[in-house]
Amino acid sequence: MTTTPQHALNTGFGARSTATEVLNGIDLTGRTAIVTGGYSGLGIETVAALVAAGAQVIVPARRPEAAWAALDARGLNAVEVDTLDLADLVSVRAFAERFVATGRSLDILINNAAIMAAPESRVGDRWESQFATNHLGHYVLTNLLRPALSAEGGARVVALSSTGHKLSGIRFDDPQFTTGYDKWQAYGQAKTANSLFAVHLDALGADHGVRAFAVHPGGIMTELQRHLPREEMIAAGWMTADGTVNSLFKSPEQGAATSTWAATSPMLAGLGGVYCEDCDIAEPTVPDSATARVAGVNPHAIDRADAARLWALSAELTGVNAFA
């Protein structure tokens, strides 16, 4: 397999492109997609754009009733909803088994759901919650969906990372933060994990017709910020004291564009294992530049050796490794 360069394609799209715009001219009739967290924020905009292009979309949700209500309010009545709690691997396995049992092939899997800067908590009294929910839950889900993903070839998996990856690499000596918990370091580790997951999934899946991409959607004000005090967001410059959101933030429709583009664009045919932003493959971070914190991908988030090491750790922790 030829490694895809971490270098922009000059797609003609940009930070203000929307999911609808990147799908212009693309017909997804007969294609099936799963979008985790697909009933709020970026997720529901992603779902709406995919449905408009003809895809059949399944939204697995921890709160199916809330998902139905949100999708119904947007007129997305044809979207299927099923039960899935990413923090509960029994729930993840049950959802994956139900889908695989339908015999349908899966063309697009967008691992969109996430928690951010959450107070310290544990999943099963063992795993740090952000690492467990954002990474391990999606790792298991993707592995267990392998029979459907590889059924016909040409499948794409999109893992939502973010510039949060710049805050921390993988703490291989203490990934569960048994000491010194910091909510932003934990979020950073989880977002690095999402990127490294895509890198190694692509390496394992390419020969079987499964390609993977990591995506930074941009800064968007959504329910993802639910754990953050208003004062902290004001201090960070995300909003003013009267609640006006920073003009550099994207709208949800714009925030959904890069994951939608990565999942569908003909420009990415035969490519994979790269980190994307603003509807293009991202350039490596320019160290010490004015944009180093907000643009580009840091080396630790696309390191192939660390990606393989994280995959092995994830397999050890969960007992799941369908792509091996």
Backbone bond lengths (Angstrom), bond angles and torsions (degrees), N, CA, C in turn:
res aa  C-N    CA-C-N  psi(-1)  N-CA   C-N-CA  omega(-1)  CA-C   N-CA-C  phi
1 M - - - 1.466 - - 1.523 109.98 -
2 T 1.323 116.06 131.50 1.459 121.27 176.88 1.521 109.64 -82.01
3 T 1.317 116.93 131.78 1.454 121.04 179.60 1.520 110.35 -74.22
4 T 1.316 116.43 131.70 1.465 120.95 178.15 1.523 109.55 -74.82
5 P 1.334 118.66 128.35 1.468 120.30 178.89 1.524 111.89 -63.98
6 Q 1.330 115.84 140.58 1.460 121.17 174.63 1.525 107.12 -82.67
7 H 1.323 114.28 76.18 1.461 120.38 -172.83 1.519 109.31 -151.45
8 A 1.331 116.88 137.87 1.458 121.99 -174.62 1.526 112.24 -60.62
9 L 1.347 114.69 146.15 1.459 121.76 177.89 1.521 112.00 -95.07
10 N 1.342 117.40 -9.13 1.462 122.31 -174.33 1.527 110.08 56.65
11 T 1.321 114.09 65.11 1.458 122.20 -170.93 1.524 114.88 -73.68
12 G 1.317 116.98 -19.66 1.458 119.86 -174.10 1.516 112.74 93.46
13 F 1.342 116.33 -10.35 1.457 120.80 173.81 1.524 109.05 -96.85
14 G 1.338 115.69 174.86 1.456 117.81 -178.36 1.509 112.01 -160.66
15 A 1.334 114.75 -164.18 1.464 121.03 -174.34 1.523 112.82 -62.22
16 R 1.318 118.37 -29.18 1.459 121.26 -176.54 1.525 112.82 -99.50
17 S 1.315 118.27 4.52 1.465 120.48 174.68 1.518 109.21 -67.21
18 T 1.323 116.62 151.82 1.461 121.51 179.11 1.524 110.23 -109.11
19 A 1.331 114.95 165.85 1.461 119.87 178.51 1.524 110.72 -60.74
20 T 1.317 117.33 -38.34 1.467 120.64 178.48 1.515 111.03 -63.32
21 E 1.324 116.78 -40.39 1.471 120.32 -178.32 1.526 112.02 -66.73
22 V 1.327 117.76 -40.14 1.467 118.73 -177.43 1.527 111.16 -72.68
23 L 1.340 117.00 -18.35 1.463 120.85 177.97 1.523 112.86 -93.53
24 N 1.311 117.84 0.19 1.462 121.25 -179.04 1.530 110.16 -56.65
25 G 1.319 116.24 123.07 1.461 120.84 178.78 1.517 114.42 86.14
26 I 1.335 118.25 -2.47 1.462 121.73 179.75 1.532 109.32 -100.55
27 D 1.327 116.44 124.01 1.457 122.33 -179.09 1.526 109.44 -102.49
28 L 1.319 116.74 115.74 1.461 121.62 -179.01 1.521 112.38 -103.19
29 T 1.320 117.04 17.29 1.462 120.49 177.78 1.528 110.02 -56.83
30 G 1.326 116.43 131.26 1.451 121.05 -179.24 1.510 114.53 85.23
31 R 1.331 117.09 -1.66 1.455 120.90 179.33 1.524 109.58 -97.93
32 T 1.329 116.10 147.13 1.459 121.97 -179.19 1.522 109.78 -117.00
33 A 1.320 116.14 134.70 1.464 121.79 -178.45 1.522 110.17 -131.44
34 I 1.327 115.55 145.67 1.459 122.94 169.75 1.519 107.38 -116.91
35 V 1.327 116.41 131.15 1.464 121.61 178.80 1.522 107.98 -127.21
36 T 1.341 118.10 108.64 1.461 119.31 176.37 1.532 108.93 -72.46
37 G 1.324 115.58 146.11 1.464 118.86 -176.69 1.513 112.53 64.22
38 G 1.339 116.56 28.70 1.455 120.50 -172.31 1.516 115.55 -85.91
39 Y 1.323 117.55 25.63 1.470 119.00 -179.52 1.525 112.85 -126.63
40 S 1.325 117.34 12.34 1.465 120.22 174.95 1.522 108.87 -155.79
41 G 1.331 115.91 163.56 1.464 121.15 173.57 1.511 114.02 52.11
42 L 1.334 115.22 -133.27 1.464 120.69 179.92 1.517 111.43 -63.22
43 G 1.319 115.68 -34.65 1.453 119.98 -175.11 1.510 113.00 -59.93
44 I 1.330 117.06 -47.03 1.464 118.95 -176.72 1.523 110.99 -70.84
45 E 1.332 117.97 -29.60 1.463 120.09 175.04 1.527 110.65 -69.47
46 T 1.326 116.07 -37.50 1.461 120.41 175.99 1.520 110.31 -62.68
47 V 1.322 116.16 -46.87 1.463 121.46 179.49 1.528 110.73 -60.16
48 A 1.327 117.11 -46.37 1.466 120.85 -178.56 1.518 111.68 -59.09
49 A 1.332 116.62 -42.26 1.463 120.42 -179.24 1.526 111.17 -68.21
50 L 1.330 117.65 -41.49 1.460 120.85 179.40 1.523 111.17 -64.84
51 V 1.334 116.65 -42.36 1.462 120.65 178.29 1.528 110.62 -62.50
52 A 1.323 116.55 -43.54 1.469 120.39 -179.93 1.523 111.84 -61.37
53 A 1.342 116.52 -28.36 1.464 120.89 178.85 1.526 112.46 -86.85
54 G 1.350 116.89 0.06 1.449 120.01 173.43 1.509 116.62 107.74
55 A 1.339 118.32 -1.62 1.466 120.84 -176.98 1.516 111.90 -75.42
56 Q 1.319 115.79 151.07 1.461 121.95 167.31 1.520 106.72 -91.48
57 V 1.327 117.70 123.97 1.463 121.60 -172.12 1.524 110.64 -118.51
58 I 1.319 114.94 136.80 1.462 122.10 174.14 1.518 108.15 -112.68
59 V 1.317 117.30 130.98 1.454 122.69 177.86 1.528 108.64 -114.23
60 P 1.324 117.78 104.69 1.461 119.85 173.65 1.522 108.86 -81.25
61 A 1.328 116.37 135.95 1.468 119.28 -171.75 1.526 111.13 -143.00
62 R 1.316 114.94 142.36 1.463 120.36 175.13 1.524 110.68 -67.83
63 R 1.332 115.93 -29.78 1.466 121.35 178.25 1.535 108.44 -122.06
64 P 1.337 117.69 82.35 1.462 120.21 -175.55 1.528 114.29 -55.69
65 E 1.335 116.69 -37.02 1.462 118.99 -179.32 1.523 111.25 -63.13
66 A 1.334 116.27 -41.67 1.468 120.36 177.90 1.523 110.41 -65.47
67 A 1.326 116.01 -37.71 1.467 119.81 178.99 1.521 110.77 -64.32
68 W 1.327 116.56 -46.44 1.466 120.00 178.39 1.528 110.72 -57.16
69 A 1.325 116.22 -46.23 1.459 120.30 -177.10 1.527 111.47 -62.82
70 A 1.331 117.06 -43.98 1.461 120.94 -178.64 1.519 111.38 -66.68
71 L 1.323 116.49 -43.00 1.462 120.15 -179.67 1.517 111.03 -68.52
72 D 1.330 116.54 -39.22 1.463 120.68 178.72 1.525 110.87 -62.87
73 A 1.335 115.98 -38.68 1.461 120.04 179.90 1.530 112.06 -64.20
74 R 1.336 116.29 -23.48 1.469 120.75 178.06 1.529 112.01 -96.78
75 G 1.322 116.83 4.94 1.452 119.74 -179.52 1.511 113.85 74.47
76 L 1.335 116.61 20.40 1.461 121.43 -177.74 1.530 109.64 -96.90
77 N 1.317 114.89 55.95 1.465 121.17 -172.51 1.527 112.88 -71.60
78 A 1.328 117.36 -21.46 1.466 120.45 -177.82 1.528 112.65 -82.41
79 V 1.321 116.66 -7.51 1.466 120.62 179.82 1.531 109.38 -72.97
80 E 1.320 115.69 135.37 1.466 120.42 176.67 1.532 109.26 -85.80
81 V 1.315 116.49 143.22 1.459 121.94 177.37 1.527 108.21 -123.18
82 D 1.322 116.41 136.96 1.455 121.41 176.77 1.524 108.14 -139.27
83 T 1.313 116.25 168.97 1.462 121.80 -176.17 1.521 111.18 -89.22
84 L 1.323 116.32 132.06 1.465 122.01 176.21 1.520 109.49 -158.94
85 D 1.322 116.33 125.91 1.459 122.91 173.25 1.522 106.58 -116.73
86 L 1.321 117.22 109.29 1.466 121.70 -175.75 1.519 112.86 -63.46
87 A 1.321 117.14 -21.66 1.465 120.70 179.13 1.526 112.70 -84.87
88 D 1.321 116.77 -1.55 1.458 122.01 -178.64 1.526 108.17 -124.77
89 L 1.334 117.17 104.08 1.464 119.92 -174.07 1.521 112.27 -67.73
90 V 1.330 118.38 -22.29 1.466 119.97 173.32 1.527 109.22 -65.52
91 S 1.326 116.37 -41.92 1.457 121.72 177.53 1.535 110.57 -65.60
92 V 1.325 116.68 -42.18 1.467 120.80 179.15 1.526 110.18 -60.60
93 R 1.328 116.08 -47.64 1.466 119.98 -179.74 1.533 111.13 -61.48
94 A 1.319 116.56 -42.59 1.466 120.20 -178.33 1.526 110.88 -62.83
95 F 1.341 116.76 -43.75 1.465 119.14 178.52 1.523 110.82 -62.20
96 A 1.336 117.09 -48.41 1.463 120.64 -178.26 1.522 111.03 -60.60
97 E 1.318 117.19 -41.75 1.466 120.16 179.80 1.522 111.22 -65.09
98 R 1.338 116.78 -38.38 1.466 119.20 177.82 1.526 110.82 -63.26
99 F 1.322 116.21 -42.73 1.466 118.29 -178.43 1.520 111.18 -68.09
100 V 1.320 116.98 -47.87 1.469 120.46 -178.88 1.533 110.22 -59.27
101 A 1.322 116.72 -36.79 1.463 120.90 -178.48 1.525 112.76 -64.66
102 T 1.337 117.84 -20.07 1.466 119.90 177.75 1.518 112.06 -71.38
103 G 1.336 116.67 -17.93 1.459 120.54 -179.25 1.515 114.45 80.27
104 R 1.321 116.66 2.51 1.471 119.41 179.23 1.521 110.92 -77.08
105 S 1.324 116.25 146.48 1.451 119.47 170.42 1.528 108.24 -84.24
106 L 1.321 115.56 152.72 1.462 121.86 -178.75 1.517 108.49 -114.57
107 D 1.325 116.21 117.12 1.466 121.60 -175.85 1.520 112.70 -89.45
108 I 1.330 116.05 -33.93 1.469 120.99 -174.52 1.528 108.93 -137.79
109 L 1.316 116.04 128.53 1.466 122.04 171.83 1.515 107.49 -125.63
110 I 1.320 116.38 116.13 1.464 121.43 179.56 1.524 107.95 -111.96
111 N 1.326 115.46 108.39 1.465 122.30 -179.43 1.527 108.36 -85.31
112 N 1.321 114.48 83.25 1.461 122.75 -169.09 1.525 113.49 -96.88
113 A 1.322 118.05 -31.54 1.463 121.35 -173.18 1.530 111.25 -64.40
114 A 1.330 116.14 146.15 1.465 119.95 -179.68 1.516 110.35 -165.14
115 I 1.338 113.93 161.44 1.455 121.31 166.38 1.523 107.13 -121.17
116 M 1.333 116.97 154.02 1.460 120.58 -174.72 1.519 111.16 -136.74
117 A 1.334 115.41 133.92 1.464 122.29 174.14 1.522 111.55 50.43
118 A 1.317 114.88 44.23 1.465 119.59 -177.96 1.525 111.03 -78.88
119 P 1.321 117.58 150.61 1.468 119.98 172.94 1.525 109.33 -58.60
120 E 1.314 116.57 154.23 1.460 120.01 -177.09 1.521 110.68 -59.25
121 S 1.306 115.06 127.09 1.466 121.77 174.53 1.512 108.63 -154.97
122 R 1.301 115.86 164.86 1.463 122.26 -174.63 1.515 110.50 -121.22
123 V 1.315 115.73 148.52 1.453 123.00 171.51 1.520 107.10 -103.80
124 G 1.317 115.71 119.06 1.457 119.45 -178.22 1.514 113.74 62.99
125 D 1.327 116.28 26.98 1.468 122.60 179.98 1.529 112.71 61.94
126 R 1.338 117.31 15.31 1.460 119.74 -176.50 1.520 113.51 -127.09
127 W 1.319 115.80 -51.69 1.451 119.70 -167.81 1.526 112.14 -99.54
128 E 1.322 115.88 137.29 1.467 121.15 173.87 1.524 108.32 -58.73
129 S 1.328 117.10 135.09 1.462 121.18 -166.23 1.529 114.13 -65.15
130 Q 1.327 118.74 -37.47 1.465 119.30 -178.31 1.531 111.07 -70.67
131 F 1.322 117.04 -41.31 1.465 121.61 176.61 1.527 109.85 -64.76
132 A 1.316 116.48 -41.48 1.464 121.21 -177.98 1.523 112.01 -68.29
133 T 1.323 116.95 -46.62 1.466 120.66 -176.12 1.517 112.01 -76.19
134 N 1.327 116.65 -51.21 1.464 120.37 -174.57 1.519 112.51 -71.74
135 H 1.343 116.80 -37.73 1.461 119.34 -176.50 1.522 114.09 -105.97
136 L 1.323 118.17 -61.26 1.463 119.59 -171.35 1.531 112.40 -63.08
137 G 1.312 117.68 -39.54 1.466 119.81 177.92 1.517 111.86 -60.20
138 H 1.334 115.88 -44.90 1.464 119.76 179.10 1.527 111.80 -71.67
139 Y 1.328 116.84 -33.72 1.472 120.34 176.00 1.531 109.87 -58.78
140 V 1.317 116.69 -48.89 1.466 120.69 -179.22 1.527 110.59 -66.57
141 L 1.324 117.24 -44.28 1.462 121.04 179.58 1.527 110.91 -55.86
142 T 1.315 116.71 -49.78 1.468 121.02 -177.55 1.517 111.19 -63.17
143 N 1.320 116.86 -43.94 1.458 120.13 179.45 1.522 111.93 -61.84
144 L 1.320 116.74 -43.24 1.458 119.72 -177.36 1.524 112.44 -73.78
145 L 1.320 117.18 -18.67 1.467 121.05 175.42 1.522 112.16 -88.75
146 R 1.330 117.03 3.43 1.463 119.47 -176.58 1.534 113.88 -52.75
147 P 1.348 120.56 -43.69 1.467 118.08 -179.17 1.526 113.10 -56.43
148 A 1.333 116.46 -35.73 1.462 120.15 179.66 1.524 111.24 -78.82
149 L 1.327 117.38 -37.05 1.461 121.11 -179.29 1.522 112.41 -66.03
150 S 1.325 116.75 -35.70 1.455 119.67 -176.14 1.524 113.07 -98.90
151 A 1.341 116.56 7.70 1.462 120.34 -174.55 1.523 112.64 -61.76
152 E 1.303 117.16 -42.29 1.462 120.13 -177.15 1.521 113.49 -122.68
153 G 1.330 117.54 -3.69 1.466 120.03 -177.63 1.518 111.10 77.62
154 G 1.307 115.70 162.61 1.455 119.95 178.50 1.509 114.56 81.67
155 A 1.345 117.64 13.57 1.464 120.18 -179.63 1.523 110.76 -79.91
156 R 1.311 114.82 151.39 1.470 120.55 175.32 1.521 109.99 -127.60
157 V 1.335 114.51 138.76 1.459 122.08 175.31 1.524 107.17 -117.11
158 V 1.309 116.45 129.41 1.462 122.15 179.66 1.521 108.57 -117.11
159 A 1.324 116.24 123.10 1.463 122.27 178.56 1.520 108.60 -107.14
160 L 1.332 117.06 121.17 1.457 119.25 -179.93 1.524 110.68 -80.46
161 S 1.312 114.83 111.56 1.454 123.06 173.20 1.529 106.83 -100.81
162 S 1.306 118.62 -153.85 1.462 122.45 173.40 1.520 108.82 -174.66
163 T 1.341 116.03 175.43 1.464 118.49 173.94 1.522 110.76 -66.51
164 G 1.322 116.43 -7.98 1.459 119.59 171.43 1.521 112.06 -56.54
165 H 1.336 117.26 -23.42 1.469 119.37 179.46 1.522 111.72 -59.66
166 K 1.334 116.36 -22.45 1.458 120.75 -178.54 1.529 112.55 -70.81
167 L 1.339 116.01 -14.02 1.461 120.65 -176.61 1.523 113.43 -81.15
168 S 1.344 116.70 -23.82 1.456 118.81 -177.45 1.522 111.01 -167.16
169 G 1.331 115.15 139.47 1.447 120.05 166.77 1.522 108.78 -81.11
170 I 1.331 116.78 -167.59 1.457 120.45 177.29 1.523 108.69 -81.20
171 R 1.312 116.09 126.14 1.467 121.55 178.48 1.535 108.14 -84.78
172 F 1.322 115.70 76.22 1.460 119.09 -174.09 1.531 112.50 -60.76
173 D 1.327 117.40 -22.85 1.464 119.47 177.95 1.527 112.20 -80.60
174 D 1.341 117.42 -19.64 1.469 120.82 179.59 1.528 109.76 -160.10
175 P 1.335 117.75 65.88 1.464 119.75 -176.84 1.524 114.00 -65.90
176 Q 1.326 117.53 -19.85 1.464 120.21 -178.05 1.527 113.03 -94.40
177 F 1.324 117.34 8.14 1.467 121.00 178.23 1.526 111.31 51.05
178 T 1.320 115.32 53.35 1.465 118.45 176.80 1.521 111.16 -69.04
179 T 1.327 116.51 -19.84 1.466 121.58 173.18 1.525 108.70 -135.76
180 G 1.327 115.52 149.10 1.463 120.77 172.24 1.514 115.41 65.52
181 Y 1.345 117.51 44.84 1.466 118.81 -178.92 1.522 111.51 -63.39
182 D 1.318 115.35 133.96 1.459 123.10 173.21 1.525 106.78 -136.15
183 K 1.333 117.17 122.77 1.464 120.17 -171.51 1.522 112.96 -61.53
184 W 1.341 117.22 -32.96 1.462 119.35 -179.37 1.528 111.72 -80.59
185 Q 1.317 117.23 -35.73 1.459 119.37 173.94 1.529 110.40 -63.40
186 A 1.321 116.08 -40.85 1.468 120.10 179.13 1.527 110.80 -65.23
187 Y 1.329 116.76 -40.45 1.460 119.90 176.49 1.526 110.25 -64.42
188 G 1.327 116.34 -43.03 1.457 120.12 179.03 1.520 111.86 -59.47
189 Q 1.339 116.68 -43.99 1.462 119.52 178.35 1.531 110.65 -60.82
190 A 1.334 116.82 -42.50 1.459 120.36 -178.97 1.523 111.81 -63.81
191 K 1.335 117.08 -38.68 1.466 120.16 -179.68 1.530 111.10 -73.74
192 T 1.333 117.92 -33.21 1.463 119.89 171.23 1.520 109.40 -63.72
193 A 1.323 116.35 -41.37 1.467 120.23 178.83 1.522 111.24 -60.21
194 N 1.334 117.96 -40.57 1.460 120.35 178.14 1.521 111.25 -60.14
195 S 1.329 116.48 -41.02 1.461 120.01 179.78 1.524 111.84 -69.22
196 L 1.324 116.67 -46.25 1.465 120.19 -179.90 1.529 110.90 -64.53
197 F 1.321 117.23 -34.13 1.456 121.20 176.05 1.528 110.47 -57.53
198 A 1.332 116.74 -46.01 1.469 120.27 179.59 1.520 111.24 -63.96
199 V 1.321 116.40 -38.81 1.466 120.27 179.85 1.529 110.77 -59.92
200 H 1.329 116.91 -48.45 1.462 118.03 -175.37 1.527 111.94 -80.82
201 L 1.323 117.78 -32.62 1.465 118.78 174.99 1.524 109.87 -59.09
202 D 1.315 116.93 -42.10 1.455 120.01 179.12 1.527 111.11 -62.69
203 A 1.333 116.33 -40.81 1.464 119.62 179.11 1.523 111.31 -62.81
204 L 1.343 117.04 -37.93 1.457 121.31 -179.00 1.524 112.78 -80.77
205 G 1.319 116.26 -33.57 1.456 120.02 -170.77 1.511 116.41 -96.05
206 A 1.315 118.48 -16.82 1.463 120.69 -172.62 1.523 113.02 -55.99
207 D 1.322 116.72 -42.63 1.467 119.89 -178.25 1.523 112.40 -70.74
208 H 1.340 116.30 -10.81 1.467 120.84 179.02 1.532 110.99 -109.26
209 G 1.329 116.50 12.53 1.456 120.68 177.35 1.502 115.03 82.06
210 V 1.331 117.80 17.38 1.465 121.46 177.73 1.524 108.73 -113.78
211 R 1.318 117.19 115.78 1.465 121.85 177.89 1.520 109.43 -111.64
212 A 1.314 116.32 150.40 1.464 120.47 -174.47 1.519 111.01 -133.43
213 F 1.325 114.84 148.46 1.461 122.36 -179.11 1.523 109.31 -140.03
214 A 1.320 116.24 141.83 1.460 121.53 169.88 1.524 107.72 -98.30
215 V 1.324 115.82 147.02 1.462 120.47 -173.87 1.521 110.74 -136.40
216 H 1.319 115.62 133.93 1.472 121.76 165.75 1.520 106.87 -101.07
217 P 1.337 118.20 114.69 1.466 119.35 -175.76 1.518 114.35 -76.54
218 G 1.338 117.27 -19.65 1.456 121.15 -174.73 1.515 109.76 108.77
219 G 1.309 116.06 173.46 1.457 120.85 176.25 1.516 109.55 -82.17
220 I 1.325 116.78 122.57 1.458 122.39 -179.04 1.524 108.19 -140.81
221 M 1.307 117.59 140.21 1.459 120.64 177.87 1.533 108.79 -88.72
222 T 1.334 115.84 107.94 1.463 121.83 -178.45 1.530 108.83 -138.95
223 E 1.326 116.38 -168.72 1.461 120.56 177.38 1.525 112.15 -67.31
224 L 1.339 117.58 -10.62 1.455 120.27 178.31 1.531 111.05 -58.81
225 Q 1.322 116.67 -28.46 1.465 121.18 -178.40 1.526 113.57 -83.85
226 R 1.326 117.67 12.13 1.460 119.39 -171.40 1.522 114.39 -62.85
227 H 1.329 117.30 -22.22 1.466 119.55 179.86 1.534 112.82 -88.54
228 L 1.333 117.33 -3.17 1.461 120.21 -174.60 1.529 111.97 -96.75
229 P 1.319 117.82 128.39 1.463 120.21 173.95 1.530 110.23 -63.85
230 R 1.309 116.30 144.93 1.462 121.29 179.09 1.532 110.91 -54.56
231 E 1.333 116.05 -39.04 1.469 120.22 -177.94 1.541 110.80 -62.27
232 E 1.314 116.27 -35.89 1.462 119.56 179.97 1.532 110.72 -68.94
233 M 1.317 117.50 -38.45 1.468 120.41 178.93 1.522 111.38 -69.75
234 I 1.339 116.57 -34.74 1.468 119.78 175.93 1.530 109.94 -66.20
235 A 1.333 116.70 -45.20 1.469 121.19 179.49 1.524 111.86 -62.11
236 A 1.339 116.54 -32.14 1.466 120.52 -179.90 1.520 112.39 -80.14
237 G 1.337 117.03 -7.71 1.464 120.01 -179.63 1.513 113.34 84.39
238 W 1.329 117.10 12.74 1.466 120.06 -179.36 1.523 111.56 -77.05
239 M 1.333 115.84 -26.31 1.460 120.11 178.00 1.524 108.74 -153.25
240 T 1.310 115.24 162.42 1.462 120.39 176.22 1.521 109.23 -88.87
241 A 1.323 115.28 173.69 1.456 120.44 -177.73 1.526 112.32 -61.38
242 D 1.342 117.11 -26.77 1.467 119.25 179.17 1.527 112.93 -89.73
243 G 1.354 116.13 5.58 1.460 119.74 175.68 1.512 115.61 93.58
244 T 1.335 117.52 3.77 1.466 120.24 178.35 1.526 109.98 -71.93
245 V 1.327 116.63 123.48 1.457 121.60 -176.67 1.524 110.53 -75.94
246 N 1.322 115.88 139.79 1.466 122.57 177.81 1.527 110.36 -49.34
247 S 1.334 116.55 131.71 1.468 120.91 -176.05 1.521 113.00 -66.31
248 L 1.330 117.57 -14.59 1.463 120.32 177.61 1.529 112.01 -77.14
249 F 1.332 116.71 -16.20 1.462 120.25 177.75 1.530 109.63 -68.29
250 K 1.313 115.37 149.47 1.451 121.29 176.34 1.527 110.26 -88.47
251 S 1.320 115.45 159.83 1.454 120.17 168.70 1.529 107.91 -76.95
252 P 1.335 118.36 160.96 1.465 119.37 176.26 1.531 112.95 -55.94
253 E 1.338 117.17 -37.46 1.465 120.19 178.94 1.527 111.27 -63.61
254 Q 1.331 116.36 -38.01 1.470 120.59 176.60 1.526 110.79 -73.01
255 G 1.332 116.00 -37.30 1.457 120.01 179.82 1.520 113.23 -65.10
256 A 1.332 116.40 -27.06 1.463 120.95 179.78 1.528 112.45 -81.12
257 A 1.309 117.45 -9.51 1.468 120.26 -170.27 1.522 113.48 -68.18
258 T 1.340 118.06 -42.76 1.463 118.94 -173.30 1.523 111.81 -69.31
259 S 1.333 117.39 -40.47 1.461 118.44 177.78 1.529 110.81 -66.99
260 T 1.327 116.75 -38.34 1.461 120.51 177.49 1.524 110.68 -64.86
261 W 1.323 116.14 -42.42 1.468 121.35 177.66 1.527 110.56 -61.81
262 A 1.330 117.08 -46.98 1.462 120.33 -178.68 1.523 111.44 -63.04
263 A 1.327 117.03 -31.78 1.466 121.29 -177.73 1.512 113.53 -77.54
264 T 1.339 117.31 -19.42 1.469 119.20 -168.79 1.524 116.16 -133.29
265 S 1.312 119.15 -18.37 1.464 119.82 -168.10 1.529 113.47 -66.56
266 P 1.333 117.59 130.07 1.464 120.95 173.34 1.534 112.31 -62.02
267 M 1.332 117.42 -21.47 1.461 120.76 179.62 1.522 111.85 -63.34
268 L 1.332 116.91 -21.98 1.460 121.45 -176.65 1.529 112.92 -98.43
269 A 1.307 117.09 7.92 1.464 120.23 178.90 1.524 109.89 -57.98
270 G 1.325 115.91 127.81 1.460 120.68 179.27 1.511 114.61 79.65
271 L 1.339 116.99 2.97 1.466 121.64 -179.44 1.523 109.70 -112.45
272 G 1.337 116.37 168.79 1.453 119.90 176.82 1.514 112.17 166.63
273 G 1.343 114.32 172.92 1.456 120.08 177.30 1.502 114.36 74.19
274 V 1.341 116.81 25.87 1.459 120.84 -178.75 1.522 110.20 -123.48
275 Y 1.320 115.19 163.16 1.468 124.54 178.63 1.521 107.43 -98.84
276 C 1.335 116.53 131.68 1.458 121.40 -174.93 1.523 111.10 -120.45
277 E 1.318 115.66 151.70 1.461 121.80 172.72 1.518 109.01 -153.31
278 D 1.314 117.17 151.81 1.466 123.18 178.64 1.525 111.97 49.69
279 C 1.341 115.47 44.81 1.467 122.69 174.98 1.519 113.24 58.71
280 D 1.315 115.69 41.13 1.464 121.65 177.66 1.527 107.37 -161.88
281 I 1.318 116.40 165.53 1.449 119.80 170.22 1.524 107.38 -70.08
282 A 1.323 116.63 132.22 1.469 121.09 -177.18 1.524 110.71 -75.52
283 E 1.301 115.32 152.62 1.455 121.37 171.02 1.532 108.64 -84.09
284 P 1.316 118.03 154.64 1.466 119.57 172.57 1.527 110.80 -58.90
285 T 1.312 116.51 147.13 1.460 121.75 177.49 1.515 110.48 -58.11
286 V 1.324 115.66 137.86 1.465 121.04 174.04 1.523 107.40 -90.62
287 P 1.331 118.58 106.52 1.470 120.68 -175.38 1.525 112.29 -56.61
288 D 1.324 115.30 141.00 1.463 122.96 174.95 1.526 113.86 63.74
289 S 1.323 117.32 13.79 1.463 120.31 177.50 1.519 109.94 -86.36
290 A 1.324 115.98 169.00 1.465 120.44 179.08 1.521 111.89 -66.37
291 T 1.336 117.02 -21.41 1.465 120.84 -177.38 1.528 112.83 -104.59
292 A 1.321 117.69 6.12 1.470 120.62 -172.90 1.521 113.02 -58.46
293 R 1.321 117.67 -33.50 1.471 120.07 -177.73 1.526 112.33 -80.94
294 V 1.328 117.74 -22.50 1.467 118.79 -170.31 1.529 114.17 -117.60
295 A 1.329 118.39 -6.08 1.464 119.59 -176.42 1.523 110.87 -142.34
296 G 1.321 114.68 153.20 1.455 120.05 178.27 1.518 112.45 82.56
297 V 1.329 115.26 172.84 1.459 120.88 -178.86 1.519 109.73 -118.05
298 N 1.327 116.09 131.44 1.459 121.25 179.45 1.530 110.27 -75.63
299 P 1.327 117.55 149.08 1.468 120.54 -175.98 1.522 114.36 -55.04
300 H 1.341 117.61 -35.81 1.466 118.72 -175.70 1.529 112.84 -66.92
301 A 1.338 118.06 -19.00 1.459 120.82 -177.29 1.524 113.22 -87.73
302 I 1.329 117.16 -7.19 1.468 120.59 178.40 1.526 111.17 -130.11
303 D 1.333 115.83 16.02 1.463 120.85 -179.23 1.532 109.29 -71.37
304 R 1.318 116.52 120.69 1.470 119.96 -172.88 1.530 111.87 -68.85
305 A 1.328 117.48 -33.96 1.461 119.94 178.69 1.528 110.49 -68.26
306 D 1.339 116.59 -43.53 1.463 119.67 177.39 1.528 111.10 -66.03
307 A 1.331 116.79 -33.71 1.457 120.25 178.42 1.531 110.32 -63.13
308 A 1.325 116.67 -43.68 1.464 120.53 178.08 1.526 110.98 -66.42
309 R 1.335 115.91 -38.08 1.465 120.21 179.51 1.520 111.15 -66.58
310 L 1.330 116.74 -40.96 1.467 120.27 177.92 1.526 110.52 -65.72
311 W 1.319 116.97 -40.07 1.464 120.11 178.59 1.528 110.29 -59.89
312 A 1.336 115.82 -44.82 1.467 119.81 179.49 1.530 111.19 -63.04
313 L 1.338 116.58 -40.11 1.460 120.18 177.51 1.527 110.68 -64.36
314 S 1.311 116.81 -42.81 1.469 121.55 -179.28 1.521 110.21 -63.58
315 A 1.317 117.18 -40.61 1.461 121.43 178.25 1.526 110.79 -64.84
316 E 1.333 116.25 -39.47 1.462 120.68 178.88 1.527 110.93 -65.51
317 L 1.319 116.43 -43.07 1.467 120.77 -176.85 1.522 111.80 -68.77
318 T 1.330 117.46 -38.44 1.467 121.16 -171.10 1.531 113.18 -101.67
319 G 1.317 117.12 -18.52 1.464 119.67 -175.43 1.509 113.43 73.70
320 V 1.322 117.54 16.94 1.473 122.63 -177.79 1.523 109.24 -121.59
321 N 1.334 116.88 132.28 1.466 120.30 178.61 1.520 109.11 -161.58
322 A 1.324 116.81 65.98 1.460 121.03 -173.23 1.519 113.72 -72.05
323 F 1.332 118.07 -20.05 1.463 120.75 -178.65 1.535 112.59 -90.42
324 A 1.325 117.52 -0.55 1.464 120.32 -177.90 1.519 110.36 -64.04
